[in-house]
């Protein structure tokens, strides 16, 4: 996981009203063990969460229903398969079956949730580069991940598009290099709001 991935996830969750606590910062690990081990963030909704359960695919509109969660940021594209080569729903499901499902339970192993003030295990949210939009692959991926204990998915694409939409070129983002960089790209018309293509 790169620091850019972390920054995107943190900025997105914070902009949606969550406190974000990194859980892996102090661990010294090799690149190989980082890909295979551990929860990355603990998040808590600072607004009161709504009563119904959020949908499995977590867009900004669904996040308000999430009280707290453990978040694992996994690019998937850092492994043998490149994101560019995994484009169809069938390829995504095949990659999920052969690679992700073998590791996902290990990624979410964390027994210190009570020390965080939680009475029971928070939701488990996986951050992924993309998710199938076509059926039956979308439903198959959701079912397979739920069977492994995953409660929700956030996609990098939807997070980046949301951040682009939120950035105002007339505002200076002193405390965020990422938002300031997006502002600069928008100012020079190098990127547009999500309705437009890059």
Biotite code that builds the C-alpha atoms (Angstrom):
import biotite.structure as struc

atoms = struc.array([
    struc.Atom([0.000, 0.000, 0.000], chain_id="A", res_id=1, res_name="UNK", atom_name="CA", element="C"),
    struc.Atom([1.443, 3.366, -0.925], chain_id="A", res_id=2, res_name="UNK", atom_name="CA", element="C"),
    struc.Atom([1.157, 6.567, 1.048], chain_id="A", res_id=3, res_name="UNK", atom_name="CA", element="C"),
    struc.Atom([-0.892, 8.047, -1.821], chain_id="A", res_id=4, res_name="UNK", atom_name="CA", element="C"),
    struc.Atom([-3.487, 5.299, -1.333], chain_id="A", res_id=5, res_name="UNK", atom_name="CA", element="C"),
    struc.Atom([-3.538, 6.100, 2.384], chain_id="A", res_id=6, res_name="UNK", atom_name="CA", element="C"),
    struc.Atom([-3.929, 9.820, 1.758], chain_id="A", res_id=7, res_name="UNK", atom_name="CA", element="C"),
    struc.Atom([-6.829, 9.300, -0.628], chain_id="A", res_id=8, res_name="UNK", atom_name="CA", element="C"),
    struc.Atom([-8.634, 7.067, 1.870], chain_id="A", res_id=9, res_name="UNK", atom_name="CA", element="C"),
    struc.Atom([-8.001, 9.420, 4.822], chain_id="A", res_id=10, res_name="UNK", atom_name="CA", element="C"),
    struc.Atom([-9.061, 12.565, 2.956], chain_id="A", res_id=11, res_name="UNK", atom_name="CA", element="C"),
    struc.Atom([-12.192, 10.890, 1.634], chain_id="A", res_id=12, res_name="UNK", atom_name="CA", element="C"),
    struc.Atom([-13.272, 9.481, 4.994], chain_id="A", res_id=13, res_name="UNK", atom_name="CA", element="C"),
    struc.Atom([-12.481, 12.686, 6.887], chain_id="A", res_id=14, res_name="UNK", atom_name="CA", element="C"),
    struc.Atom([-14.443, 14.732, 4.332], chain_id="A", res_id=15, res_name="UNK", atom_name="CA", element="C"),
    struc.Atom([-17.391, 12.408, 5.034], chain_id="A", res_id=16, res_name="UNK", atom_name="CA", element="C"),
    struc.Atom([-17.319, 13.026, 8.798], chain_id="A", res_id=17, res_name="UNK", atom_name="CA", element="C"),
    struc.Atom([-15.081, 10.227, 10.097], chain_id="A", res_id=18, res_name="UNK", atom_name="CA", element="C"),
    struc.Atom([-12.205, 10.278, 12.538], chain_id="A", res_id=19, res_name="UNK", atom_name="CA", element="C"),
    struc.Atom([-9.440, 8.160, 11.016], chain_id="A", res_id=20, res_name="UNK", atom_name="CA", element="C"),
    struc.Atom([-6.879, 6.389, 13.205], chain_id="A", res_id=21, res_name="UNK", atom_name="CA", element="C"),
    struc.Atom([-3.984, 4.610, 11.472], chain_id="A", res_id=22, res_name="UNK", atom_name="CA", element="C"),
    struc.Atom([-3.291, 1.214, 13.021], chain_id="A", res_id=23, res_name="UNK", atom_name="CA", element="C"),
    struc.Atom([-0.122, 0.184, 11.139], chain_id="A", res_id=24, res_name="UNK", atom_name="CA", element="C"),
    struc.Atom([2.129, 3.237, 11.334], chain_id="A", res_id=25, res_name="UNK", atom_name="CA", element="C"),
    struc.Atom([4.392, 1.939, 14.070], chain_id="A", res_id=26, res_name="UNK", atom_name="CA", element="C"),
    struc.Atom([4.936, -1.515, 12.599], chain_id="A", res_id=27, res_name="UNK", atom_name="CA", element="C"),
    struc.Atom([8.135, -2.154, 10.705], chain_id="A", res_id=28, res_name="UNK", atom_name="CA", element="C"),
    struc.Atom([7.395, -4.544, 7.887], chain_id="A", res_id=29, res_name="UNK", atom_name="CA", element="C"),
    struc.Atom([8.800, -5.613, 4.587], chain_id="A", res_id=30, res_name="UNK", atom_name="CA", element="C"),
    struc.Atom([6.824, -4.760, 1.439], chain_id="A", res_id=31, res_name="UNK", atom_name="CA", element="C"),
    struc.Atom([5.813, -8.388, 1.102], chain_id="A", res_id=32, res_name="UNK", atom_name="CA", element="C"),
    struc.Atom([4.390, -8.687, 4.629], chain_id="A", res_id=33, res_name="UNK", atom_name="CA", element="C"),
    struc.Atom([2.596, -5.327, 4.324], chain_id="A", res_id=34, res_name="UNK", atom_name="CA", element="C"),
    struc.Atom([0.517, -6.670, 1.459], chain_id="A", res_id=35, res_name="UNK", atom_name="CA", element="C"),
    struc.Atom([-0.517, -9.717, 3.439], chain_id="A", res_id=36, res_name="UNK", atom_name="CA", element="C"),
    struc.Atom([-1.065, -8.403, 6.925], chain_id="A", res_id=37, res_name="UNK", atom_name="CA", element="C"),
    struc.Atom([-3.301, -6.251, 8.983], chain_id="A", res_id=38, res_name="UNK", atom_name="CA", element="C"),
    struc.Atom([-5.946, -3.621, 9.293], chain_id="A", res_id=39, res_name="UNK", atom_name="CA", element="C"),
    struc.Atom([-4.817, -0.177, 8.115], chain_id="A", res_id=40, res_name="UNK", atom_name="CA", element="C"),
    struc.Atom([-7.336, 2.169, 9.768], chain_id="A", res_id=41, res_name="UNK", atom_name="CA", element="C"),
    struc.Atom([-9.954, 2.334, 12.475], chain_id="A", res_id=42, res_name="UNK", atom_name="CA", element="C"),
    struc.Atom([-12.678, 4.846, 11.605], chain_id="A", res_id=43, res_name="UNK", atom_name="CA", element="C"),
    struc.Atom([-15.497, 6.313, 13.691], chain_id="A", res_id=44, res_name="UNK", atom_name="CA", element="C"),
    struc.Atom([-18.388, 8.424, 12.480], chain_id="A", res_id=45, res_name="UNK", atom_name="CA", element="C"),
    struc.Atom([-18.368, 11.724, 14.385], chain_id="A", res_id=46, res_name="UNK", atom_name="CA", element="C"),
    struc.Atom([-21.924, 12.398, 13.295], chain_id="A", res_id=47, res_name="UNK", atom_name="CA", element="C"),
    struc.Atom([-24.610, 10.121, 14.647], chain_id="A", res_id=48, res_name="UNK", atom_name="CA", element="C"),
    struc.Atom([-24.964, 7.126, 12.350], chain_id="A", res_id=49, res_name="UNK", atom_name="CA", element="C"),
    struc.Atom([-28.430, 6.396, 11.020], chain_id="A", res_id=50, res_name="UNK", atom_name="CA", element="C"),
    struc.Atom([-30.304, 3.320, 12.168], chain_id="A", res_id=51, res_name="UNK", atom_name="CA", element="C"),
    struc.Atom([-30.324, 1.157, 9.042], chain_id="A", res_id=52, res_name="UNK", atom_name="CA", element="C"),
    struc.Atom([-27.356, -0.886, 7.884], chain_id="A", res_id=53, res_name="UNK", atom_name="CA", element="C"),
    struc.Atom([-25.351, 0.647, 5.034], chain_id="A", res_id=54, res_name="UNK", atom_name="CA", element="C"),
    struc.Atom([-25.308, -1.010, 1.626], chain_id="A", res_id=55, res_name="UNK", atom_name="CA", element="C"),
    struc.Atom([-22.358, -3.235, 0.773], chain_id="A", res_id=56, res_name="UNK", atom_name="CA", element="C"),
    struc.Atom([-21.060, -0.779, -1.834], chain_id="A", res_id=57, res_name="UNK", atom_name="CA", element="C"),
    struc.Atom([-20.210, 2.286, 0.228], chain_id="A", res_id=58, res_name="UNK", atom_name="CA", element="C"),
    struc.Atom([-20.619, 5.546, -1.628], chain_id="A", res_id=59, res_name="UNK", atom_name="CA", element="C"),
    struc.Atom([-20.774, 8.912, 0.169], chain_id="A", res_id=60, res_name="UNK", atom_name="CA", element="C"),
    struc.Atom([-24.540, 8.599, 0.603], chain_id="A", res_id=61, res_name="UNK", atom_name="CA", element="C"),
    struc.Atom([-24.152, 5.289, 2.453], chain_id="A", res_id=62, res_name="UNK", atom_name="CA", element="C"),
    struc.Atom([-21.264, 6.275, 4.735], chain_id="A", res_id=63, res_name="UNK", atom_name="CA", element="C"),
    struc.Atom([-23.551, 8.256, 7.048], chain_id="A", res_id=64, res_name="UNK", atom_name="CA", element="C"),
    struc.Atom([-25.116, 4.934, 8.081], chain_id="A", res_id=65, res_name="UNK", atom_name="CA", element="C"),
    struc.Atom([-21.776, 3.474, 9.194], chain_id="A", res_id=66, res_name="UNK", atom_name="CA", element="C"),
    struc.Atom([-20.912, 3.957, 12.887], chain_id="A", res_id=67, res_name="UNK", atom_name="CA", element="C"),
    struc.Atom([-17.375, 2.510, 12.979], chain_id="A", res_id=68, res_name="UNK", atom_name="CA", element="C"),
    struc.Atom([-15.214, 0.162, 10.957], chain_id="A", res_id=69, res_name="UNK", atom_name="CA", element="C"),
    struc.Atom([-11.822, -1.350, 10.373], chain_id="A", res_id=70, res_name="UNK", atom_name="CA", element="C"),
    struc.Atom([-10.537, -0.458, 6.929], chain_id="A", res_id=71, res_name="UNK", atom_name="CA", element="C"),
    struc.Atom([-8.054, -2.429, 4.843], chain_id="A", res_id=72, res_name="UNK", atom_name="CA", element="C"),
    struc.Atom([-6.573, -0.573, 1.885], chain_id="A", res_id=73, res_name="UNK", atom_name="CA", element="C"),
    struc.Atom([-5.614, -3.069, -0.781], chain_id="A", res_id=74, res_name="UNK", atom_name="CA", element="C"),
    struc.Atom([-4.767, -1.977, -4.286], chain_id="A", res_id=75, res_name="UNK", atom_name="CA", element="C"),
    struc.Atom([-4.920, -5.506, -5.741], chain_id="A", res_id=76, res_name="UNK", atom_name="CA", element="C"),
    struc.Atom([-3.020, -4.034, -8.686], chain_id="A", res_id=77, res_name="UNK", atom_name="CA", element="C"),
    struc.Atom([0.199, -4.222, -6.640], chain_id="A", res_id=78, res_name="UNK", atom_name="CA", element="C"),
    struc.Atom([0.180, -7.991, -7.029], chain_id="A", res_id=79, res_name="UNK", atom_name="CA", element="C"),
    struc.Atom([0.867, -9.940, -10.203], chain_id="A", res_id=80, res_name="UNK", atom_name="CA", element="C"),
    struc.Atom([-2.192, -8.656, -12.072], chain_id="A", res_id=81, res_name="UNK", atom_name="CA", element="C"),
    struc.Atom([-2.148, -5.046, -13.243], chain_id="A", res_id=82, res_name="UNK", atom_name="CA", element="C"),
    struc.Atom([-5.343, -3.025, -12.847], chain_id="A", res_id=83, res_name="UNK", atom_name="CA", element="C"),
    struc.Atom([-5.298, -2.232, -16.563], chain_id="A", res_id=84, res_name="UNK", atom_name="CA", element="C"),
    struc.Atom([-5.468, -5.939, -17.415], chain_id="A", res_id=85, res_name="UNK", atom_name="CA", element="C"),
    struc.Atom([-8.413, -6.593, -15.072], chain_id="A", res_id=86, res_name="UNK", atom_name="CA", element="C"),
    struc.Atom([-11.154, -4.717, -16.877], chain_id="A", res_id=87, res_name="UNK", atom_name="CA", element="C"),
    struc.Atom([-14.186, -6.979, -17.234], chain_id="A", res_id=88, res_name="UNK", atom_name="CA", element="C"),
    struc.Atom([-16.432, -8.199, -14.454], chain_id="A", res_id=89, res_name="UNK", atom_name="CA", element="C"),
    struc.Atom([-15.426, -11.789, -15.214], chain_id="A", res_id=90, res_name="UNK", atom_name="CA", element="C"),
    struc.Atom([-11.707, -10.962, -14.856], chain_id="A", res_id=91, res_name="UNK", atom_name="CA", element="C"),
    struc.Atom([-12.334, -9.072, -11.595], chain_id="A", res_id=92, res_name="UNK", atom_name="CA", element="C"),
    struc.Atom([-14.286, -11.980, -10.152], chain_id="A", res_id=93, res_name="UNK", atom_name="CA", element="C"),
    struc.Atom([-11.611, -14.463, -11.244], chain_id="A", res_id=94, res_name="UNK", atom_name="CA", element="C"),
    struc.Atom([-8.892, -12.305, -9.632], chain_id="A", res_id=95, res_name="UNK", atom_name="CA", element="C"),
    struc.Atom([-10.983, -11.969, -6.486], chain_id="A", res_id=96, res_name="UNK", atom_name="CA", element="C"),
    struc.Atom([-11.389, -15.757, -6.310], chain_id="A", res_id=97, res_name="UNK", atom_name="CA", element="C"),
    struc.Atom([-7.768, -16.658, -7.009], chain_id="A", res_id=98, res_name="UNK", atom_name="CA", element="C"),
    struc.Atom([-6.016, -13.964, -4.983], chain_id="A", res_id=99, res_name="UNK", atom_name="CA", element="C"),
    struc.Atom([-8.106, -11.710, -2.731], chain_id="A", res_id=100, res_name="UNK", atom_name="CA", element="C"),
    struc.Atom([-10.386, -14.274, -1.071], chain_id="A", res_id=101, res_name="UNK", atom_name="CA", element="C"),
    struc.Atom([-7.354, -16.271, 0.061], chain_id="A", res_id=102, res_name="UNK", atom_name="CA", element="C"),
    struc.Atom([-6.000, -13.286, 2.021], chain_id="A", res_id=103, res_name="UNK", atom_name="CA", element="C"),
    struc.Atom([-8.980, -11.185, 3.099], chain_id="A", res_id=104, res_name="UNK", atom_name="CA", element="C"),
    struc.Atom([-9.639, -12.910, 6.445], chain_id="A", res_id=105, res_name="UNK", atom_name="CA", element="C"),
    struc.Atom([-5.978, -12.467, 7.416], chain_id="A", res_id=106, res_name="UNK", atom_name="CA", element="C"),
    struc.Atom([-6.122, -8.783, 6.451], chain_id="A", res_id=107, res_name="UNK", atom_name="CA", element="C"),
    struc.Atom([-8.920, -8.154, 8.959], chain_id="A", res_id=108, res_name="UNK", atom_name="CA", element="C"),
    struc.Atom([-7.437, -10.026, 11.934], chain_id="A", res_id=109, res_name="UNK", atom_name="CA", element="C"),
    struc.Atom([-7.443, -7.542, 14.796], chain_id="A", res_id=110, res_name="UNK", atom_name="CA", element="C"),
    struc.Atom([-8.246, -8.309, 18.413], chain_id="A", res_id=111, res_name="UNK", atom_name="CA", element="C"),
    struc.Atom([-7.693, -4.863, 19.967], chain_id="A", res_id=112, res_name="UNK", atom_name="CA", element="C"),
    struc.Atom([-11.125, -3.443, 19.202], chain_id="A", res_id=113, res_name="UNK", atom_name="CA", element="C"),
    struc.Atom([-12.108, -3.179, 22.886], chain_id="A", res_id=114, res_name="UNK", atom_name="CA", element="C"),
    struc.Atom([-9.111, -0.916, 23.526], chain_id="A", res_id=115, res_name="UNK", atom_name="CA", element="C"),
    struc.Atom([-10.648, 1.433, 20.952], chain_id="A", res_id=116, res_name="UNK", atom_name="CA", element="C"),
    struc.Atom([-13.852, 1.691, 23.023], chain_id="A", res_id=117, res_name="UNK", atom_name="CA", element="C"),
    struc.Atom([-15.853, -0.781, 20.947], chain_id="A", res_id=118, res_name="UNK", atom_name="CA", element="C"),
    struc.Atom([-18.067, -3.356, 22.673], chain_id="A", res_id=119, res_name="UNK", atom_name="CA", element="C"),
    struc.Atom([-18.230, -5.556, 19.587], chain_id="A", res_id=120, res_name="UNK", atom_name="CA", element="C"),
    struc.Atom([-16.226, -5.938, 16.414], chain_id="A", res_id=121, res_name="UNK", atom_name="CA", element="C"),
    struc.Atom([-16.683, -2.917, 14.114], chain_id="A", res_id=122, res_name="UNK", atom_name="CA", element="C"),
    struc.Atom([-17.658, -3.412, 10.463], chain_id="A", res_id=123, res_name="UNK", atom_name="CA", element="C"),
    struc.Atom([-14.955, -4.588, 8.065], chain_id="A", res_id=124, res_name="UNK", atom_name="CA", element="C"),
    struc.Atom([-14.514, -2.397, 5.000], chain_id="A", res_id=125, res_name="UNK", atom_name="CA", element="C"),
    struc.Atom([-12.216, -3.264, 2.109], chain_id="A", res_id=126, res_name="UNK", atom_name="CA", element="C"),
    struc.Atom([-10.861, -0.527, -0.144], chain_id="A", res_id=127, res_name="UNK", atom_name="CA", element="C"),
    struc.Atom([-10.357, -1.816, -3.660], chain_id="A", res_id=128, res_name="UNK", atom_name="CA", element="C"),
    struc.Atom([-9.322, -0.280, -6.984], chain_id="A", res_id=129, res_name="UNK", atom_name="CA", element="C"),
    struc.Atom([-12.528, -1.194, -8.784], chain_id="A", res_id=130, res_name="UNK", atom_name="CA", element="C"),
    struc.Atom([-15.630, -3.342, -8.511], chain_id="A", res_id=131, res_name="UNK", atom_name="CA", element="C"),
    struc.Atom([-17.641, -5.079, -11.250], chain_id="A", res_id=132, res_name="UNK", atom_name="CA", element="C"),
    struc.Atom([-20.636, -3.157, -12.536], chain_id="A", res_id=133, res_name="UNK", atom_name="CA", element="C"),
    struc.Atom([-22.109, -6.002, -14.609], chain_id="A", res_id=134, res_name="UNK", atom_name="CA", element="C"),
    struc.Atom([-24.259, -8.800, -13.267], chain_id="A", res_id=135, res_name="UNK", atom_name="CA", element="C"),
    struc.Atom([-23.845, -11.644, -12.373], chain_id="A", res_id=136, res_name="UNK", atom_name="CA", element="C"),
    struc.Atom([-20.232, -10.760, -11.480], chain_id="A", res_id=137, res_name="UNK", atom_name="CA", element="C"),
    struc.Atom([-21.151, -7.908, -9.139], chain_id="A", res_id=138, res_name="UNK", atom_name="CA", element="C"),
    struc.Atom([-23.467, -10.155, -7.111], chain_id="A", res_id=139, res_name="UNK", atom_name="CA", element="C"),
    struc.Atom([-20.918, -13.006, -7.098], chain_id="A", res_id=140, res_name="UNK", atom_name="CA", element="C"),
    struc.Atom([-18.195, -10.678, -5.766], chain_id="A", res_id=141, res_name="UNK", atom_name="CA", element="C"),
    struc.Atom([-20.495, -9.306, -3.045], chain_id="A", res_id=142, res_name="UNK", atom_name="CA", element="C"),
    struc.Atom([-21.540, -12.815, -1.977], chain_id="A", res_id=143, res_name="UNK", atom_name="CA", element="C"),
    struc.Atom([-17.962, -14.132, -1.931], chain_id="A", res_id=144, res_name="UNK", atom_name="CA", element="C"),
    struc.Atom([-16.661, -11.190, 0.113], chain_id="A", res_id=145, res_name="UNK", atom_name="CA", element="C"),
    struc.Atom([-19.568, -11.343, 2.581], chain_id="A", res_id=146, res_name="UNK", atom_name="CA", element="C"),
    struc.Atom([-18.864, -15.047, 3.119], chain_id="A", res_id=147, res_name="UNK", atom_name="CA", element="C"),
    struc.Atom([-15.317, -14.063, 4.125], chain_id="A", res_id=148, res_name="UNK", atom_name="CA", element="C"),
    struc.Atom([-16.635, -11.519, 6.656], chain_id="A", res_id=149, res_name="UNK", atom_name="CA", element="C"),
    struc.Atom([-16.311, -8.296, 4.656], chain_id="A", res_id=150, res_name="UNK", atom_name="CA", element="C"),
    struc.Atom([-19.139, -5.841, 5.419], chain_id="A", res_id=151, res_name="UNK", atom_name="CA", element="C"),
    struc.Atom([-18.494, -3.239, 2.732], chain_id="A", res_id=152, res_name="UNK", atom_name="CA", element="C"),
    struc.Atom([-16.413, -2.064, -0.209], chain_id="A", res_id=153, res_name="UNK", atom_name="CA", element="C"),
    struc.Atom([-15.057, 1.388, -1.020], chain_id="A", res_id=154, res_name="UNK", atom_name="CA", element="C"),
    struc.Atom([-13.564, 1.890, -4.478], chain_id="A", res_id=155, res_name="UNK", atom_name="CA", element="C"),
    struc.Atom([-10.582, 4.123, -5.199], chain_id="A", res_id=156, res_name="UNK", atom_name="CA", element="C"),
    struc.Atom([-12.274, 5.418, -8.315], chain_id="A", res_id=157, res_name="UNK", atom_name="CA", element="C"),
    struc.Atom([-15.383, 6.646, -6.481], chain_id="A", res_id=158, res_name="UNK", atom_name="CA", element="C"),
    struc.Atom([-13.262, 8.186, -3.701], chain_id="A", res_id=159, res_name="UNK", atom_name="CA", element="C"),
    struc.Atom([-11.028, 10.087, -6.130], chain_id="A", res_id=160, res_name="UNK", atom_name="CA", element="C"),
    struc.Atom([-14.029, 11.319, -8.129], chain_id="A", res_id=161, res_name="UNK", atom_name="CA", element="C"),
    struc.Atom([-15.716, 12.476, -4.913], chain_id="A", res_id=162, res_name="UNK", atom_name="CA", element="C"),
    struc.Atom([-12.592, 14.369, -3.803], chain_id="A", res_id=163, res_name="UNK", atom_name="CA", element="C"),
    struc.Atom([-12.279, 16.029, -7.224], chain_id="A", res_id=164, res_name="UNK", atom_name="CA", element="C"),
    struc.Atom([-15.903, 17.178, -6.983], chain_id="A", res_id=165, res_name="UNK", atom_name="CA", element="C"),
    struc.Atom([-15.408, 18.547, -3.457], chain_id="A", res_id=166, res_name="UNK", atom_name="CA", element="C"),
    struc.Atom([-12.289, 20.589, -4.204], chain_id="A", res_id=167, res_name="UNK", atom_name="CA", element="C"),
    struc.Atom([-13.020, 24.259, -4.836], chain_id="A", res_id=168, res_name="UNK", atom_name="CA", element="C"),
    struc.Atom([-10.391, 26.103, -6.870], chain_id="A", res_id=169, res_name="UNK", atom_name="CA", element="C"),
    struc.Atom([-11.106, 29.287, -4.878], chain_id="A", res_id=170, res_name="UNK", atom_name="CA", element="C"),
    struc.Atom([-10.161, 27.654, -1.581], chain_id="A", res_id=171, res_name="UNK", atom_name="CA", element="C"),
    struc.Atom([-6.626, 27.004, -0.333], chain_id="A", res_id=172, res_name="UNK", atom_name="CA", element="C"),
    struc.Atom([-6.117, 23.633, 1.392], chain_id="A", res_id=173, res_name="UNK", atom_name="CA", element="C"),
    struc.Atom([-3.227, 24.428, 3.719], chain_id="A", res_id=174, res_name="UNK", atom_name="CA", element="C"),
    struc.Atom([-3.454, 21.206, 5.724], chain_id="A", res_id=175, res_name="UNK", atom_name="CA", element="C"),
    struc.Atom([-3.775, 18.817, 2.801], chain_id="A", res_id=176, res_name="UNK", atom_name="CA", element="C"),
    struc.Atom([-1.164, 18.339, 0.094], chain_id="A", res_id=177, res_name="UNK", atom_name="CA", element="C"),
    struc.Atom([-3.509, 15.992, -1.765], chain_id="A", res_id=178, res_name="UNK", atom_name="CA", element="C"),
    struc.Atom([-6.420, 18.449, -1.899], chain_id="A", res_id=179, res_name="UNK", atom_name="CA", element="C"),
    struc.Atom([-4.053, 21.288, -2.773], chain_id="A", res_id=180, res_name="UNK", atom_name="CA", element="C"),
    struc.Atom([-2.645, 19.185, -5.645], chain_id="A", res_id=181, res_name="UNK", atom_name="CA", element="C"),
    struc.Atom([-6.173, 18.428, -6.928], chain_id="A", res_id=182, res_name="UNK", atom_name="CA", element="C"),
    struc.Atom([-6.970, 22.161, -6.661], chain_id="A", res_id=183, res_name="UNK", atom_name="CA", element="C"),
    struc.Atom([-3.906, 22.986, -8.750], chain_id="A", res_id=184, res_name="UNK", atom_name="CA", element="C"),
    struc.Atom([-4.862, 20.408, -11.419], chain_id="A", res_id=185, res_name="UNK", atom_name="CA", element="C"),
    struc.Atom([-8.394, 21.814, -11.563], chain_id="A", res_id=186, res_name="UNK", atom_name="CA", element="C"),
    struc.Atom([-7.137, 25.404, -11.692], chain_id="A", res_id=187, res_name="UNK", atom_name="CA", element="C"),
    struc.Atom([-5.072, 24.626, -14.805], chain_id="A", res_id=188, res_name="UNK", atom_name="CA", element="C"),
    struc.Atom([-7.917, 22.609, -16.365], chain_id="A", res_id=189, res_name="UNK", atom_name="CA", element="C"),
    struc.Atom([-5.896, 19.395, -16.207], chain_id="A", res_id=190, res_name="UNK", atom_name="CA", element="C"),
    struc.Atom([-8.828, 17.625, -14.543], chain_id="A", res_id=191, res_name="UNK", atom_name="CA", element="C"),
    struc.Atom([-12.526, 18.393, -14.408], chain_id="A", res_id=192, res_name="UNK", atom_name="CA", element="C"),
    struc.Atom([-15.312, 17.467, -12.040], chain_id="A", res_id=193, res_name="UNK", atom_name="CA", element="C"),
    struc.Atom([-16.371, 13.834, -12.242], chain_id="A", res_id=194, res_name="UNK", atom_name="CA", element="C"),
    struc.Atom([-19.045, 14.473, -14.842], chain_id="A", res_id=195, res_name="UNK", atom_name="CA", element="C"),
    struc.Atom([-16.172, 15.071, -17.248], chain_id="A", res_id=196, res_name="UNK", atom_name="CA", element="C"),
    struc.Atom([-13.479, 12.550, -18.139], chain_id="A", res_id=197, res_name="UNK", atom_name="CA", element="C"),
    struc.Atom([-9.796, 12.970, -17.257], chain_id="A", res_id=198, res_name="UNK", atom_name="CA", element="C"),
])
